[in-house]
Each structure stands twice: as structure tokens, then as C-alpha cells.
Amino acid sequence: METYEEKCNRLYAIMKAYTKQNAAVAFSGGVDSSLLLKLAVIYAKEQGSVVYGITAHTELHPVGDVKIAEKVAKEAGAEYILLQIKELKQADILHNPVDRCYRCKKYLFGKIKEKAGQSGAAVLLEGTNAEDILAYRPGIRAIEELGVKSPLKEAGLTKAEVRKLAFQYGISVAARPSAPCLATRFPYGETLTPRKLAHVEKGEAFLKSLGFYNIRLRVHGDIARIEVDEEDMAALMEHKKEVAACLKKLGYSYITLDLEGFRSGSMDIGINH
């Protein structure tokens, strides 16, 4: 089995090769793409090339993500580009189909790749890591079809190893929890609207303000199902009255705590991978 150091060395070689010419990183401000952007800038400077961090401001991601992305891009020293994208109708995902992630990634990365080309980038990089391929991630297929490169996956780095390396490089979002798009909070087949997405965003923002790290607000009609790490359940119950009051103001009639705790992809249960 390869060691962490061997994987890191492979990643460095990959990044050096990709940045011989101008490059772009599809940049969300999460730990994976932030590490890529940092390394890309380091190797691009050595070789006299330029790196662009391209962030898509979409309907399916919290507004705060864009502010974080801009801050981290400046810290890395990349040229920052913000794209405004309306994907619900354009990507044909309004009714949250089972292949939503594929359709959405195909549309978003198509737009990002187009912008990267217009900016003079010879290659577009993105932050899929080696663990992502083990879960239901139909968007990975879209990324591969578009010829977008995934250096972390190529190097074999797991999420924990990505975080470890990000800490070593002093990246400010190294400990930031994963933040998948807001559509993952709804069952497949549910019609997605800006209002529904905004309510989930507000609800999760309130829960995070209470100090919880991993938090998801899953919506089943007028039922709000809260997922939090098992060790944080007791702490959440201490705030049950204020949580219930906040979520009821957002329109949910029933407020529940999922006894299985936080788990990524819980809306994918029963999906044939």
C-alpha cells in the first residue's frame, strides 16, 4: 500500500505537469479545490504560467460559499473569476431527477471550461478525491466526459489526506466541512424552487451558528429532519426549543432529529449505484 508521502509526491509531479501552461481550477472554496489552487499557484509561479480560480455562483449553493471562495483565492494568489449561473432550468434539474448531479455538473463544468478557455487556460482542474468514487457520484462521469482533470483522484489521496496536506500548507479552510449543493437536502423527484432552497440555507445557517460542525437539514414535505454527528445530539437537544421555533418560522410543521446521525448521501438510500 502506498504511503501518504508517496501520494503527495505523485500529486506534486502531476500539478507541476498541469501548470507548465496556464491552468484553471474549478474552485468552490472547499478544502479539495483550495488545496489544488494553492499547489497550482506554487508550481505555476515556478514555470511562469498563470492560474485562474473560477467559482460558479449557482442557485444550489449558499451565498456564503462565494465569499469564502473569493477570500481563499486571494490567499492563494490566483486570478479569481466569478461566474453567475442559473442552473435549475438550464441544466434541466428543476424536478431533482436521480441523475441531477450528472446533468448539473455537465452544465456547470461546461460553462467553467468555456470560461477557462476564453481566459487562456490550457487545462481545467477540479477537486474530486480518491474517496469520492466510492459513493454515488454521477457528476464524476460528466467531469470525465468534459476532459476535466482530477489531480487528487489521480494521486490517490483520500479526504483525510487532503485535509492533512491542506493543514501543512496553512490553507485557511483545511478544517471546513464538506458542503454539497442544497438539492441534496430534498428527495429525488421534488420540485426545487429558490424559496425551498433559501429556507434550507437559513435553517442550516442557524444550526451552524449554535456551534455544530457537520449538520444537514433534510426536507420531506413539511417535515424537517436534522442530521448531526451522534456525539452532538445531546447538545442539539439542549437547544430544541429555539431550533424548533426557528424551523417552524421557515414553514416546517414537524421538526425531527435523525437517530442515525449525520451521514453523507442519506438521500441516496435505495439508489442503484
For each residue, the residues with C-beta under 8 A, 3 or more apart:
1:
2: 6 7 156
3: 6 7
4: 7 8 161 164
5: 8 9
6: 2 3 9 10
7: 2 3 4 10 11 155 156 157 161
8: 4 5 11 12 155 157 161 165
9: 5 6 12 13
10: 6 7 13 14 154 155 156
11: 7 8 14 15 39 151 152 154 155 157 165
12: 8 9 15 16 39 43
13: 9 10 16 17
14: 10 11 17 18 151 154 155
15: 11 12 18 19 36 39 40 42 43 151
16: 12 13 19 20 43 46 47
17: 13 14 20
18: 14 15 23 40 123 125 149 151
19: 15 16 23 40 43 44 47 49 51
20: 16 17 47 49
21: 49 121 122 123
22: 44 49 50 51 52 119 120 121 122
23: 18 19 40 44 49 50 51 52 121 122 123 124 125
24: 51 52 53 54 112 115 116 119 121 123 124 125
25: 33 36 37 40 51 52 53 54 78 124 125 126 127
26: 33 54 56 109 112 124 125 126 127 148
27: 33 34 36 37 53 54 55 69 72 73 78
28: 32 33 55 61 65 69 127 179
29: 33 34 55 65 66 68 69 70 71 72 73 173 176
30: 33 34 127 173 176 178 179
31: 34 35 162 163 166 171 173 174 175 176
32: 28 35 36 127 128 129 152 159 162
33: 25 26 27 28 29 30 36 37 126 127
34: 27 29 30 31 37 38 72 76 166 171 173 174
35: 31 32 38 39 127 152 162 165 166 169 171
36: 15 25 27 32 33 39 40 125 126 127 151 152
37: 25 27 33 34 40 41 51 53 72 73 76 78
38: 34 35 41 42 76 166 169 171
39: 11 12 15 35 36 42 43 169
40: 15 18 19 23 25 36 37 43 44 51 78 125
41: 37 38 44 45 51 76 77 78
42: 15 38 39 45 46
43: 12 15 16 19 39 40 46 47
44: 19 22 23 40 41 47 48 49 50 51
45: 41 42 48 77
46: 16 42 43
47: 16 19 20 43 44
48: 44 45
49: 19 20 21 22 23 44
50: 22 23 44 79 120 121
51: 19 22 23 24 25 37 40 41 44 78 79
52: 22 23 24 25 78 79 80 81 116 119 121
53: 24 25 27 37 69 73 76 78 79 80 81
54: 24 25 26 27 81 82 83 112 115 116 119
55: 27 28 29 66 69 70 73 80 81 82 83
56: 26 83 85 108 111 112
57: 61 63 66 82 83 84 85
58: 61 85 86 87 108 181
59: 85 86 87 88 194 197
60: 87 88 104 181 182 183 192 197
61: 28 57 58 65 66 179 181 182
62: 65 179 182 201 204 205
63: 57 66 67 201
64: 67 68 205
65: 28 29 61 62 68 69 179
66: 29 55 57 61 63 69 70 82
67: 63 64 70 71
68: 29 64 65 71 72 173 176
69: 27 28 29 53 55 65 66 72 73 80
70: 29 55 66 67 73 74 80 82
71: 29 67 68 74 75 172
72: 27 29 34 37 68 69 75 76 171 172 173
73: 27 29 37 53 55 69 70 76 78 80
74: 70 71 77 78 80
75: 71 72 171 172
76: 34 37 38 41 53 72 73 171
77: 41 45 74
78: 25 27 37 40 41 51 52 53 73 74
79: 50 51 52 53 119
80: 52 53 55 69 70 73 74
81: 52 53 54 55 115 119
82: 54 55 57 66 70
83: 54 55 56 57 111 112 115
84: 57
85: 56 57 58 59 90 107 108 111
86: 58 59 89 90
87: 58 59 60 90 91 93 104 107 108
88: 59 60 91 93 94 192
89: 86 92 94
90: 85 86 87 107
91: 87 88 103 104 106 107 108
92: 89 97 103
93: 87 88 96 97 100 103 104 183 192
94: 88 89 191 192
95: 189 190 191 192
96: 93 100 183 186 187 188 189 190 191 192
97: 92 93 100 103 188 189
98: 188 271
99: 102 103 138
100: 93 96 97 103 104 183 188
101: 104 105 137 138 139 142
102: 99 105 106 138 139 141 142
103: 91 92 93 97 99 100 106 107 142
104: 60 87 91 93 100 101 107 108 139 181 183
105: 101 102 108 109 138 139 140 142 143
106: 91 102 103 109 110 142 145 146
107: 85 87 90 91 103 104 110 111
108: 56 58 85 87 91 104 105 111 112
109: 26 105 106 112 113 124 126 142 143 146 148
110: 106 107 113 114 146
111: 56 83 85 107 108 114 115
112: 24 26 54 56 83 108 109 115 116 124
113: 109 110 116 117 124 146 147 148
114: 110 111 117 118
115: 24 54 81 83 111 112 118 119
116: 24 52 54 112 113 119 121 124
117: 113 114 120 121
118: 114 115
119: 22 24 52 54 79 81 115 116
120: 22 50 117
121: 21 22 23 24 50 52 116 117 124
122: 21 22 23
123: 18 21 23 24 149
124: 23 24 25 26 109 112 113 116 121 146 147 148 149
125: 18 23 24 25 26 36 40 148 149 150 151
126: 25 26 33 36 109 143 148 149 150
127: 25 26 28 30 32 33 35 36 150 152
128: 32 132 133 137 140 143 150 152 153
129: 32 132 152 153 157 158 159 162
130: 133 152 153 155 156 157 158
131: 134 135 158 159
132: 128 129 135 137 140 153
133: 128 130 137 140 153
134: 131
135: 131 132 264 265 268 273
136: 265 268 271 273
137: 101 128 132 133 140
138: 99 101 102 105 141 142
139: 101 102 104 105 142 143
140: 105 128 132 133 137 143 144 150
141: 102 138 144 145
142: 101 102 103 105 106 109 138 139 145 146
143: 105 109 126 128 139 140 146 148 150
144: 140 141 147 148
145: 106 141 142
146: 106 109 110 113 124 142 143
147: 113 124 144
148: 26 109 113 124 125 126 143 144
149: 18 123 124 125 126 154
150: 125 126 127 128 140 143 153 154
151: 11 14 15 18 36 125 154 155
152: 11 32 35 36 127 128 129 130 155 157 162
153: 128 129 130 132 133 150 156 157
154: 10 11 14 149 150 151
155: 7 8 10 11 14 130 151 152
156: 2 7 10 130 153
157: 7 8 11 129 130 152 153 161 162 165
158: 129 130 131 161 162
159: 32 129 131 162 163 178
160: 163 164
161: 4 7 8 157 158 164 165
162: 31 32 35 129 152 157 158 159 165 166
163: 31 159 160 166 167 174 175
164: 4 160 161 167 168
165: 8 11 35 157 161 162 168 169
166: 31 34 35 38 162 163 169 171 173 174
167: 163 164 170 171 174 175
168: 164 165
169: 35 38 39 165 166
170: 167 174
171: 31 34 35 38 72 75 76 166 167 174
172: 71 72 75
173: 29 30 31 34 68 72 166 176
174: 31 34 163 166 167 170 171
175: 31 163 167
176: 29 30 31 68 173 179
177: 213 214
178: 30 159 264
179: 28 30 61 62 65 176
180: 184 264
181: 58 60 61 104 184
182: 60 61 62 185 197 200 201
183: 60 93 96 100 104 186 192 197
184: 180 181 216 265 267
185: 182 200 216 217 218 219 267
186: 96 183 190 192 196 200 218 219 267
187: 96 190 220 267
188: 96 97 98 100 267 271
189: 95 96 97
190: 95 96 186 187 219
191: 94 95 96
192: 60 88 93 94 95 96 183 186 196 197
193: 196 197
194: 59 197 198
195: 198 199
196: 186 192 193 199 200 219
197: 59 60 182 183 192 193 194 200 201
198: 194 195 201 202
199: 195 196 202 203 250 251 252
200: 182 185 186 196 197 203 204 217 219
201: 62 63 182 197 198 204 205
202: 198 199 205 206 250
203: 199 200 206 207 217 224 246 247 250 252
204: 62 200 201 207 208 215 216 217
205: 62 64 201 202 208 209
206: 202 203 209 210 243 246
207: 203 204 210 212 215 217 226 228 236 243
208: 204 205 211 212 215
209: 205 206
210: 206 207 236 239 243
211: 208 235
212: 207 208 215 228 229 232 235 236
213: 177 229 232
214: 177 227 228 229 232 262
215: 204 207 208 212 226 227 228 262
216: 184 185 204 226 227 262 266
217: 185 200 203 204 207 224 225 226 227 247
218: 185 186 224 225 226 227 258 266 267
219: 185 186 190 196 200 223 224 225 252
220: 187 223 225
221:
222: 251 252 253 254
223: 219 220 252 253 254 256
224: 203 217 218 219 247 250 252 254 255 256
225: 217 218 219 220 256 257 258
226: 207 215 216 217 218 236 243 255 256 257 258
227: 214 215 216 217 218 258 260 261 262 263 266
228: 207 212 214 215 232 233 236 257 261 262
229: 212 213 214 232 233 261 262
230: 233 261 262
231:
232: 212 213 214 228 229 235 236
233: 228 229 230 236 237 257 261
234: 237 238
235: 211 212 232 238 239
236: 207 210 212 226 228 232 233 239 240 243 257
237: 233 234 240 257
238: 234 235
239: 210 235 236 242 243
240: 236 237 243 244
241: 244 245
242: 239 245 246
243: 206 207 210 226 236 239 240 246 247 255
244: 240 241 247 248 255
245: 241 242 248 249
246: 203 206 242 243 249 250
247: 203 217 224 243 244 250 252 255
248: 244 245 251 252 253 255
249: 245 246
250: 199 202 203 224 246 247
251: 199 222 248
252: 199 203 219 222 223 224 247 248 255
253: 222 223 248
254: 222 223 224
255: 224 226 243 244 247 248 252
256: 223 224 225 226
257: 225 226 228 233 236 237
258: 218 225 226 227 261 266
259:
260: 227 263 266
261: 227 228 229 230 233 258
262: 214 215 216 227 228 229 230
263: 227 260 266
264: 135 178 180
265: 135 136 184 268
266: 216 218 227 258 260 263 269
267: 184 185 186 187 188 218
268: 135 136 265 271
269: 266
270:
271: 98 136 188 268
272:
273: 135 136
